[in-house]
């Protein structure tokens, strides 16, 4: 597989992970925590797949293979890191939504 294809795979998959994380957040805001967990699992799966590709590239470079650092590669890394950060923050926000939801139910 060409390096450019790998890079576009990073971009697409990390974008999907980020989108699934935001779908989880939307579901949690709507009170559908089961749906939110499903989206969280999908986001996590995509994130892990993408992280494995990044790790493979790092290992290849560590073994002496020349991996070109292009603007496209930097863009892919940016997508990956922002999707990971979004996923982690969204998981915390969903946790807080669940706690507030439980407290509200207990007060009724």
C-alpha positions in Angstrom: 0.0 0.0 0.0 1.3 3.5 -0.9 2.1 5.9 1.9 -0.5 8.3 0.6 -3.2 5.7 0.9 -2.2 5.0 4.5 -2.3 8.7 5.3 -5.8 9.1 3.8 -6.8 6.0 5.8 -5.6 7.8 9.0 -7.6 10.9 8.1 -10.8 9.0 7.2 -10.7 6.6 10.2 -9.8 9.3 12.7 -12.6 11.5 11.3 -15.1 8.6 11.7 -13.9 8.0 15.3 -14.5 11.7 16.1 -17.9 11.7 14.4 -19.0 8.6 16.4 -17.8 10.3 19.6 -19.9 13.3 18.9 -22.9 11.1 18.0 -22.4 9.5 21.5 -22.5 12.9 23.1 -25.7 13.8 21.2 -27.3 10.6 22.3 -26.3 11.3 25.9 -27.6 14.8 25.8 -30.9 13.3 24.6 -30.9 10.9 27.6 -30.2 7.8 25.5 -27.2 6.4 27.4 -27.4 3.0 25.8 -27.1 4.5 22.3 -24.3 6.7 23.6 -22.4 3.7 24.8 -22.8 2.0 21.4 -21.4 5.1 19.7 -18.6 5.3 22.3 -17.7 1.7 21.4 -17.7 2.4 17.7 -15.5 5.5 18.3 -13.1 3.5 20.4 -12.9 0.7 17.8 -12.1 3.2 15.0 -9.6 5.0 17.2 -7.8 1.8 18.0 -7.6 0.8 14.4 -6.2 4.2 13.4 -3.7 4.2 16.3 -2.4 0.8 15.1 -1.7 2.3 11.7 0.2 5.2 13.3 2.1 2.7 15.5 3.1 0.7 12.4 4.4 3.8 10.7 6.4 4.7 13.8 7.9 1.2 14.0 8.8 1.3 10.3 10.6 4.6 10.7 12.4 3.3 13.9 13.6 0.3 11.9 15.2 2.7 9.4 12.5 2.9 6.7 12.2 6.5 5.4 8.7 7.8 6.1 8.2 11.1 4.3 6.9 13.8 6.5 4.6 15.8 4.2 1.9 18.4 4.9 -0.6 15.6 4.3 1.1 13.4 7.0 1.0 16.3 9.5 -2.7 16.8 8.6 -3.3 13.1 9.3 -1.6 13.3 12.6 -3.5 16.4 13.5 -6.8 14.6 12.7 -5.8 11.6 14.8 -4.7 13.6 17.9 -7.8 15.8 17.8 -10.1 12.8 17.5 -8.4 11.1 20.4 -8.7 14.2 22.5 -12.4 14.7 21.5 -13.2 11.1 22.3 -11.6 11.3 25.8 -13.3 14.6 26.7 -16.7 13.4 25.3 -16.4 10.3 27.4 -16.0 12.5 30.5 -18.9 14.7 29.5 -21.1 11.7 29.0 -20.1 10.4 32.4 -21.2 13.7 33.9 -24.5 13.7 31.9 -25.2 10.2 33.4 -24.5 11.4 37.0 -26.7 14.4 36.6 -29.5 12.3 35.0 -29.3 9.9 38.0 -29.4 12.7 40.5 -32.4 14.3 38.8 -34.3 10.9 38.8 -33.5 10.4 42.5 -34.9 13.8 43.4 -38.3 13.1 41.8 
